[in-house]
Amino acid sequence: MNIIYETKGGEKPSLNIAAVDIYHPEMIRDNDYYLERFKENEKMPELLKKVGRDKRYVIGDAEENALTMAISAAEKVLKKHNIQNGDIDIIIFASTTLEYLSPTNALWLHSALKIKKDCVCFDVNANCLGMFLALEQASVLLQSKEAYKRALVVGADQLSKIGSEDTPIPSSIVGDAAAALILEKTADESGSGMIDRTYQTDSSFKDTIVWPPKGFSCGESANEKIHWAAFSGIESVEFAAEALDELLDKHNLQLEDISCFLLSQFTKMNIDILQEKKNIPWEKIEYVGDQYGYTGANSLFIAYASRLNKGMLKKGDLIVLWTLGAGYQAGLMLWKL
């Protein structure tokens, strides 16, 4: 039985990621598939090495999509945390590849999971920053109202459907998956939860990754594949380095105090640059992009689940999360387990 903390006199309650789980489709495409498909492209081996890919899971069943994956991941995490009575106060769903614009996809989750009626549901589309932002918003909401005890945060993307099979980017670098976590108030006074976060937005890149290419108002554009100009996300690495220094200094912490770095799985190249720039021990970085491909909004949390399953995280650990979304936006968060 979980003991839920009740706020007293305006105290900031501790928050705990009580459970996390993931879902991915069965079909695997390894690098050989793309090397053969784009065999006339001499840069393919170099591209796959830079982005750090080996295999990725891709939806091959017409019955599967971002929402069905989200439901599957959420069912797994509710079972893992032994929630059988629908006792969730907040549902936030993060995705770029939303299955519905109306009603909210979070409402479909609410129905499929048989969650109680006293619950707020909404979607977040901040592209690949989505689940990071959803975790922030779930934290803020839980701490804003005494009646709120528990949030379900789910991120799912079917990125394989938006890229053309005729172009290596993004088709060769992405995979399909979902991650779900339960965030709840706790009875302890450990100060666990979100310590701080910071964002950067550089909208000069707004035209680089666009889907639909001409917006929904253009009928022909609505069914087209994503427009993807030259964009590596390398511009956000400098922000990550500076933001990391800023937050560590603000909270009187050293790099050595951080137990784990959960970094955007978009390209391994960017992780390598940040790792070298800040001299982060590689053993403190969890990289799963070689096994899952780039899964969009949830990539950090698939890495988190991987780290947790290895038994490499414990209560009280400090972790850093950094990711970016198209356009671009980037965020860096300091979290205490």
C-alpha positions as CSV (number, residue, x, y, z in Angstrom):
1,M,0.0,0.0,0.0
2,N,1.4,3.4,-0.9
3,I,1.2,6.2,1.7
4,I,0.4,9.5,0.0
5,Y,1.7,12.7,1.4
6,E,-0.7,15.5,2.4
7,T,0.7,19.0,2.2
8,K,0.7,21.0,5.4
9,G,1.0,24.7,5.7
10,G,2.2,25.3,2.2
11,E,5.0,22.8,2.4
12,K,6.3,21.6,-1.0
13,P,5.6,17.9,-1.1
14,S,8.1,15.3,-2.2
15,L,7.4,13.6,-5.6
16,N,8.4,10.1,-6.6
17,I,8.5,8.4,-9.9
18,A,6.8,5.4,-8.5
19,A,6.9,3.2,-11.6
20,V,8.0,3.4,-15.2
21,D,7.5,0.9,-18.1
22,I,7.8,0.9,-21.9
23,Y,6.2,-0.7,-25.0
24,H,7.5,-1.1,-28.5
25,P,6.2,-3.0,-31.5
26,E,7.6,-6.4,-32.5
27,M,9.1,-5.7,-35.9
28,I,12.9,-4.9,-35.8
29,R,14.8,-3.2,-38.6
30,D,18.6,-3.3,-38.2
31,N,21.2,-1.3,-40.1
32,D,21.5,-3.8,-42.9
33,Y,17.9,-3.0,-44.0
34,Y,18.8,0.7,-44.5
35,L,22.3,0.0,-46.0
36,E,20.6,-2.2,-48.6
37,R,17.7,0.3,-49.2
38,F,20.0,3.2,-49.7
39,K,23.0,1.3,-51.1
40,E,23.7,4.0,-53.7
41,N,24.2,6.5,-50.9
42,E,27.9,6.3,-49.9
43,K,27.3,8.3,-46.8
44,M,24.9,5.8,-45.1
45,P,27.5,4.0,-43.1
46,E,28.9,7.3,-41.8
47,L,25.3,8.6,-41.0
48,L,24.4,5.5,-39.0
49,K,27.7,5.7,-37.1
50,K,27.1,9.4,-36.2
51,V,23.6,8.9,-35.0
52,G,24.6,5.7,-33.2
53,R,22.1,3.2,-34.6
54,D,22.1,-0.6,-34.6
55,K,18.4,-1.5,-34.7
56,R,15.0,0.0,-34.1
57,Y,11.5,-1.2,-33.5
58,V,9.0,-0.1,-36.2
59,I,5.2,-0.5,-36.4
60,G,4.3,-3.0,-39.2
61,D,0.8,-3.7,-38.1
62,A,-1.9,-1.3,-39.4
63,E,-3.8,-1.7,-36.1
64,E,-1.0,-0.1,-34.1
65,N,-0.3,3.6,-33.7
66,A,1.0,6.1,-31.1
67,L,-2.2,5.8,-29.0
68,T,-2.4,2.0,-28.9
69,M,1.3,2.0,-27.9
70,A,0.5,4.6,-25.2
71,I,-2.4,2.4,-23.8
72,S,-0.2,-0.7,-23.7
73,A,2.6,1.1,-21.9
74,A,0.2,2.7,-19.4
75,E,-1.5,-0.7,-18.7
76,K,1.9,-2.1,-17.9
77,V,2.9,0.7,-15.6
78,L,-0.5,0.6,-13.7
79,K,-0.1,-3.1,-13.2
80,K,3.5,-2.7,-12.0
81,H,2.4,-0.2,-9.4
82,N,-0.6,-2.3,-8.5
83,I,-3.2,0.4,-9.4
84,Q,-6.5,-1.5,-10.0
85,N,-9.0,1.1,-9.0
86,G,-8.3,3.8,-11.5
87,D,-6.9,6.1,-8.8
88,I,-5.2,8.7,-11.1
89,D,-5.8,12.4,-10.7
90,I,-3.9,13.7,-13.8
91,I,-3.3,12.1,-17.2
92,I,-0.9,13.9,-19.6
93,F,-0.1,12.4,-23.0
94,A,2.9,13.7,-25.0
95,S,3.3,13.0,-28.7
96,T,4.1,14.6,-32.1
97,T,2.2,11.9,-33.9
98,L,-1.2,12.3,-32.2
99,E,-3.8,9.9,-33.3
100,Y,-6.6,12.4,-32.7
101,L,-6.9,16.2,-32.5
102,S,-10.3,15.9,-30.9
103,P,-11.0,14.6,-28.3
104,T,-7.7,14.7,-26.5
105,N,-5.8,11.4,-26.7
106,A,-5.4,11.5,-22.9
107,L,-9.2,11.1,-22.7
108,W,-8.9,7.9,-24.8
109,L,-6.3,6.7,-22.3
110,H,-8.7,7.6,-19.5
111,S,-11.4,5.5,-21.1
112,A,-9.2,2.5,-21.9
113,L,-7.7,2.4,-18.5
114,K,-11.0,2.9,-16.6
115,I,-9.7,5.9,-14.6
116,K,-12.0,7.6,-12.1
117,K,-14.0,10.6,-13.3
118,D,-12.3,13.0,-10.9
119,C,-9.4,13.4,-13.2
120,V,-7.9,16.0,-15.5
121,C,-6.7,14.9,-19.0
122,F,-4.8,16.8,-21.6
123,D,-2.2,16.3,-24.4
124,V,1.1,18.0,-24.9
125,N,2.7,18.5,-28.3
126,A,6.1,20.0,-27.8
127,N,7.6,17.5,-30.3
128,C,10.6,15.7,-28.8
129,L,10.5,17.9,-25.7
130,G,7.0,16.6,-25.0
131,M,7.4,14.1,-22.2
132,F,10.0,16.2,-20.5
133,L,7.5,19.1,-20.5
134,A,4.7,16.7,-19.4
135,L,6.8,15.6,-16.4
136,E,7.4,19.3,-15.4
137,Q,3.6,20.0,-15.7
138,A,2.6,17.0,-13.8
139,S,5.0,18.0,-11.0
140,V,3.6,21.6,-10.9
141,L,0.0,20.4,-10.9
142,L,0.6,17.8,-8.1
143,Q,2.1,20.5,-5.9
144,S,-0.6,23.0,-6.7
145,K,-3.6,21.2,-5.2
146,E,-3.8,19.1,-2.1
147,A,-6.5,16.8,-3.7
148,Y,-4.1,15.8,-6.5
149,K,-2.1,12.7,-5.4
150,R,-1.0,10.8,-8.5
151,A,-0.3,11.6,-12.2
152,L,0.1,9.3,-15.2
153,V,2.5,10.7,-17.8
154,V,2.7,8.9,-21.1
155,G,4.8,9.6,-24.2
156,A,4.4,7.8,-27.5
157,D,5.5,8.5,-31.1
158,Q,5.1,6.6,-34.3
159,L,7.9,8.5,-36.1
160,S,8.3,5.8,-38.8
161,K,5.0,7.0,-40.4
162,I,6.0,10.6,-41.0
163,G,9.3,10.0,-42.8
164,S,9.5,9.0,-46.5
165,E,10.9,5.5,-47.1
166,D,12.7,7.2,-50.1
167,T,14.9,9.4,-47.9
168,P,17.4,8.1,-45.3
169,I,16.6,11.0,-42.9
170,P,14.6,10.6,-40.7
171,S,13.5,7.1,-41.8
172,S,16.8,5.3,-40.9
173,I,17.3,7.0,-37.5
174,V,13.8,6.7,-35.9
175,G,11.9,4.0,-34.1
176,D,8.4,3.6,-32.6
177,A,7.8,3.2,-28.9
178,A,5.9,4.4,-25.8
179,A,6.9,5.1,-22.2
180,A,4.6,5.6,-19.2
181,L,5.4,6.7,-15.7
182,I,3.5,7.3,-12.5
183,L,4.4,10.4,-10.5
184,E,3.0,10.7,-7.0
185,K,3.3,12.6,-3.7
186,T,5.1,10.7,-1.0
187,A,5.0,10.6,2.8
188,D,8.7,11.3,3.2
189,E,10.4,14.7,3.4
190,S,13.3,13.8,1.3
191,G,12.8,16.7,-1.2
192,S,12.6,14.2,-4.1
193,G,11.2,15.4,-7.4
194,M,12.0,18.3,-9.7
195,I,14.6,20.5,-8.2
196,D,14.9,22.9,-11.1
197,R,14.7,23.3,-14.9
198,T,15.6,25.7,-17.6
199,Y,14.7,26.2,-21.3
200,Q,16.0,27.7,-24.5
201,T,14.0,28.5,-27.6
202,D,15.7,29.4,-30.9
203,S,12.8,29.8,-33.4
204,S,15.2,30.6,-36.3
205,F,15.1,26.9,-36.9
206,K,11.3,26.8,-37.2
207,D,11.4,25.9,-40.9
208,T,13.8,23.0,-40.7
209,I,11.5,20.2,-39.5
210,V,7.9,20.8,-40.5
211,W,4.9,18.4,-40.6
212,P,2.6,18.7,-42.5
213,P,5.0,20.7,-44.8
214,K,2.5,23.4,-45.6
215,G,0.1,23.0,-42.6
216,F,-3.3,21.4,-42.4
217,S,-5.0,24.3,-44.2
218,C,-3.3,23.1,-47.4
219,G,-5.2,20.0,-48.4
220,E,-2.4,18.4,-50.4
221,S,0.1,19.0,-47.7
222,A,-1.9,17.2,-45.0
223,N,-1.0,13.8,-46.3
224,E,2.7,14.5,-47.2
225,K,5.7,13.2,-45.3
226,I,7.7,15.4,-43.1
227,H,9.9,18.2,-44.5
228,W,13.3,17.7,-42.9
229,A,16.0,20.2,-43.8
230,A,19.6,20.0,-42.6
231,F,19.3,19.8,-38.8
232,S,21.5,17.9,-36.3
233,G,20.5,19.6,-33.1
234,I,24.2,20.4,-32.4
235,E,23.2,24.0,-31.8
236,S,21.5,23.0,-28.5
237,V,24.6,21.2,-27.1
238,E,26.1,24.5,-26.1
239,F,22.9,25.4,-24.3
240,A,23.0,22.1,-22.5
241,A,26.6,22.7,-21.3
242,E,25.8,26.2,-20.1
243,A,22.5,25.2,-18.5
244,L,24.2,22.4,-16.7
245,D,26.8,24.7,-15.2
246,E,24.0,27.2,-14.3
247,L,21.8,24.7,-12.4
248,L,24.7,23.0,-10.6
249,D,26.1,26.4,-9.5
250,K,22.6,27.6,-8.4
251,H,22.1,24.6,-6.2
252,N,25.6,24.3,-4.9
253,L,26.3,21.0,-6.6
254,Q,29.3,19.5,-8.4
255,L,29.3,17.3,-11.5
256,E,30.4,14.5,-9.3
257,D,27.1,14.8,-7.4
258,I,25.1,13.7,-10.4
259,S,24.4,9.9,-10.6
260,C,23.1,9.7,-14.1
261,F,22.7,11.8,-17.2
262,L,19.6,11.0,-19.4
263,L,20.3,12.9,-22.6
264,S,18.5,13.2,-25.9
265,Q,18.9,10.0,-27.9
266,F,18.5,12.0,-31.2
267,T,22.1,11.4,-32.1
268,K,25.0,9.8,-30.3
269,M,27.3,12.5,-31.8
270,N,25.6,15.2,-29.8
271,I,25.9,13.1,-26.6
272,D,29.6,12.6,-27.4
273,I,30.2,16.3,-27.8
274,L,28.5,17.2,-24.5
275,Q,30.3,14.3,-22.8
276,E,33.7,15.6,-23.9
277,K,32.8,19.3,-23.4
278,K,31.8,18.7,-19.7
279,N,34.1,15.7,-19.1
280,I,31.1,13.5,-18.0
281,P,32.1,10.0,-17.2
282,W,30.6,7.8,-19.9
283,E,29.4,5.3,-17.3
284,K,27.1,7.9,-15.9
285,I,25.3,8.3,-19.3
286,E,22.5,5.9,-20.4
287,Y,22.4,5.4,-24.1
288,V,19.7,3.3,-25.7
289,G,19.5,4.9,-29.2
290,D,21.4,2.0,-30.7
291,Q,18.7,-0.4,-29.6
292,Y,15.5,1.6,-30.0
293,G,16.4,4.2,-32.6
294,Y,15.2,7.7,-31.9
295,T,11.7,7.4,-30.3
296,G,10.9,11.1,-30.0
297,A,9.1,12.5,-26.9
298,N,9.8,9.5,-24.8
299,S,13.5,8.8,-25.5
300,L,14.8,10.1,-22.2
301,F,12.3,7.9,-20.3
302,I,13.2,4.7,-22.2
303,A,16.7,5.5,-21.2
304,Y,15.5,6.0,-17.6
305,A,13.7,2.6,-17.6
306,S,16.8,0.9,-19.0
307,R,19.0,2.4,-16.2
308,L,16.5,1.5,-13.5
309,N,16.2,-2.1,-14.8
310,K,20.0,-2.4,-14.5
311,G,19.7,-1.6,-10.8
312,M,21.9,1.5,-11.3
313,L,19.6,4.1,-9.7
314,K,18.6,4.4,-6.1
315,K,16.6,6.7,-3.8
316,G,18.2,10.0,-3.3
317,D,20.2,10.0,-6.6
318,L,20.4,13.2,-8.5
319,I,19.8,12.9,-12.3
320,V,20.0,15.4,-15.2
321,L,17.6,15.3,-18.1
322,W,18.3,17.1,-21.3
323,T,16.4,17.0,-24.6
324,L,15.4,19.1,-27.6
325,G,12.4,19.5,-29.9
326,A,12.0,20.6,-33.5
327,G,12.1,24.3,-34.2
328,Y,14.0,24.2,-31.9
329,Q,13.3,24.1,-28.1
330,A,15.6,22.6,-25.5
331,G,15.3,21.9,-21.8
332,L,17.5,20.7,-19.0
333,M,16.1,19.5,-15.7
334,L,17.6,18.5,-12.4
335,W,15.7,15.8,-10.6
336,K,16.1,14.0,-7.2
337,L,14.9,10.4,-7.0
